[in-house]
């Protein structure tokens, strides 16, 4: 175990720091994020296309799940086919939350005209919030206690069992979520293999309080710390994934200027090169980094990394990012979708929000409603087509982890990666058993 190395040296003897060559093992890696790279960038199109593509995808996903859960007793109808009042049926559609406090451009214009003053908010839940279900043609108001309006967000596709009353309100009797997709069998590793997850390095910050911790991390990763026995354990780290916030993190209220990016680029490039020199590095952008703000974000431009780009182990990747590491599917974002879910619901923690996205089988359900997104046309790239073994979110408030079990026996390690700038902490996942640890680099 990386944190519990039992030394053979007795307590009365001095630990040996012998110089020895240790080869870092390699493991097959495949970037499976093609759907994030190839999204349409045609901004002349409307956003209705992505909702239509999402609904069509989930209709196919939910059909066998509905049959397994409720059998063939109830008809699956579209909203336009709801004619017989009081007849129990199943409808599949996209949930939409009517929220009084939701930001609106019309309200912002009213604020400017000083007609309706609006206080600044970071949480938009109100007791009057309600749900409707919509498809390609129309929508219907929902009622019932089966779906808690404060535990869902706009954009989630669900199958609802219930009936419509004389007032045109659909009363829910039961709900069916998509759940996790089928997970391919996980490989069995005979020895420990670790991946390091970190985010929020904030290297464009005017404060340098975290740079010493970052230097400690680089030395530790390079094997310059500890005994030869401990160094051998560190050599089992096979990959580092930085989930956004390289220049500025999500919580940083300042906006980067061109001069800030130029000033920080040399430090960013030097750090990326130092990591890439000792282990493969996957570098994801975040919402405050110098790249397009709309999800899915394209990789950083290569001109920002003249030193790191010389290493074949350096990979500029998309956000969200999905890859296959030795048969283990790893999927994650830099944190924007999870933080947005918390803003528009009463889901109180990053960990619980991530569990909900697994239940909904969607990485970013609030795209494009409240999270900026490109107007995808034919497909919804944020659908979880492959069940991950490791599912992570960057720039979280603190380190948290849990082992999620799906209805079909899926095993998923969920990791909330803390903001390194404030926490000085990284997360490590052992692919051999999916155990997860945190490690802090702080001076005593």
NORJO-V859450 format. One record per backbone hydrogen bond with DSSP energy under -1.0 kcal/mol. CO is the residue of the C=O (numbers start at 0). NH is the residue of the N-H. If there is no record, write none. Layout:
co->[CO,CO]
nh->[NH,NH]
This chain:
co->[9,27,29,32,32,33,40,41,47,48,49,50,51,52,53,54,55,56,57,58,61,62,63,64,65,66,74,77,78,80,83,88,89,90,92,93,94,95,97,103,104,105,106,107,108,109,110,125,129,130,131,132,133,137,139,140,142,147,149,152,155,157,158,159,160,160,161,162,163,164,168,169,170,173,175,192,193,194,195,196,197,198,199,201,207,209,210,211,212,213,214,215,216,217,218,219,226,227,228,229,230,232,233,235,238,239,240,241,241,243,244,245,246,256,257,258,259,260,263,264,265,266,267,268,269,270,271,272,274,274,279,280,281,282,285,288,294,296,300,301,304,306,307,310,312,314,318,320,321,322,323,324,327,328,328,329,330,331,332,334,335,336,337,338,339,342,348,349,350,351,352,353,354,355,356,358,360,363,365,365,371,373,379,381,382,388,389,390,391,392,395,399,401,403,405,409,411,412,413,414,415,416,418,419,423,425,426,427,428,429,434,436,438]
nh->[12,325,323,35,36,37,42,44,51,52,53,54,55,56,57,58,59,60,61,62,65,66,67,68,69,70,89,80,81,82,86,161,76,159,157,133,154,131,129,107,108,109,110,111,112,114,113,128,97,141,95,139,93,134,132,169,171,150,345,155,94,92,175,90,172,173,88,170,85,167,164,142,162,160,158,430,237,428,240,426,242,419,420,204,210,213,214,215,216,217,218,219,220,221,223,222,230,231,232,233,234,235,236,193,195,281,197,243,283,199,201,202,203,260,261,262,263,264,267,268,269,270,271,272,273,274,275,276,277,278,239,314,241,316,288,290,373,318,303,304,308,309,310,313,280,282,296,331,31,329,29,327,324,388,389,322,391,320,393,338,339,340,341,342,343,123,352,353,354,355,356,357,358,359,361,178,383,366,369,370,294,375,382,362,384,412,330,414,332,416,418,415,413,411,408,405,403,390,401,392,399,395,422,423,440,438,196,436,194,433,429,427,425]
